[in-house]
Amino acid sequence: MKTVVRQRWLESERGWGSRPDGSSYHLNMNDREAYIEEYWDRQPDSTPDEYSRPEGKPTLVDVDKKLYKEIKKSKNGVRKWRHEGH
């Protein structure tokens, strides 16, 4: 097992409210910050009808070797949705 940074995400949809939207996993806090910044840079200037946002504080979690390798190969982390079991 390897320890990584986990950031939970929350989806907001106009007229429907908010619901959990999975987590992103990062090798360190710098990667987490870069991942979030790149996410916001891709968003339009006005608030879209549906979007995700980081929720709460990041935590350290242990992940298996397969997920760790996936995170390590990524630019700044990977996103996993609720149905993926992470």
N, C-alpha and C positions, 0 to 999 in steps of 0.2 A: 504494500500500500504506500502511496505517496500523498503528501499533504499539499493542497492547493487552496486558492481563494475562490469562494463561491459567492456569487451575487444573485439574489432573487430578483425577479422582474414581475411587474404588475401591468396587465393590459387594461387600457381605458378605451371604452367605445361609447361615442355619443348616443345618448338615449338608452343605453343598456347598463352603464356603470363600469365597475372594475372587477377583475378576477385574476387569480394567479396566472402567470405566463412563463413558467419554467425558471431556469437558472442559467447563468453563464459561469464558466469555470476558467480560472487564470493561474498562471504559474506564480504570479506575485501581484502586489498592489499596483505597481506601475503599469503592468499589462492591463489590469482591470480599469484603471483610469483612462488609458489610451483606448481601450475597447469602447467604453461609454462615450468618450469624446467623439470617436469615429461614428458611433451610432447616431448621436445628435447632429453631427455634421451632415449626415445623409437625409435628415428630416427636412420637410418644407419649412419655409419661414412662418407660415400661419399654422395654427393647431389643426392637425388632421382629424377626421372623424374617428379614427382608430389608431392607437399607438401604444407602445410599451414604454415603461420607465423603470429604473432601478427602484427596488423597494427595500427599505431598512438598511442596516449596516452589513457589510460583507463579513463572512465567517470563514474560518479555516476548516476544511473537511478532508477526510482521507478518501482517495479514489483508487480504483483498481488500475492495473498496468495498462489495460487497453485504453481507458479514458485518458490516463496520463500521457500516453504516447500521442493521442489525438490532440490534446491541449498543446503539447510540446511542438507539434508540427504546425500549429496554427500561428497566425501573425500575433494576436494578442489574447486569444482565448476562444472558447467554443460555447455555443448556446445549445441547451438541451431543453426540450419542452416536457411538460408534465407526463405525457403519454410515453416518453422514452425511459421512464423509471429512475430518473436522477433527481 
